Amino acid sequence: MVQLVPMFAVLVISGKQYKVKTGDTILVDKLTGEAGDAVTFDTVLLTHDEGKTNIGSPQVAKVKVKAKIIEHIRGEKIDVHRFRAKSRHRRKRGFRAELTKLEIVAVG
């Protein structure tokens, strides 16, 4: 029995690579646009469909990934603590990433 793998693509968003297929929901660095807006990404590095893989050099031609912005959120808080022994030096700093939640509408 041959198991079919649904079509997926590896794309670049803000310098980071994501493996996506239609219907996926991903979190990426904050993008411009409002909730409900459509976004198209054309920097696709690889596609795979029905056992056939297309590897781009550097990108796969004529392939685009369409997504919809669901919402803008803030990520989990990251606390950074610095400590130097024997000098009473302590420093605490926090960070929360600005993220965008995307729903992948179409690949190809």
Summary of the structure (lengths in Angstrom):
residues: 108
radius of gyration: 19.2
end to end distance: 26.6
largest distance: 67.3
contacts: 256
relative contact order: 0.29
helix: 0%
strand: 60%
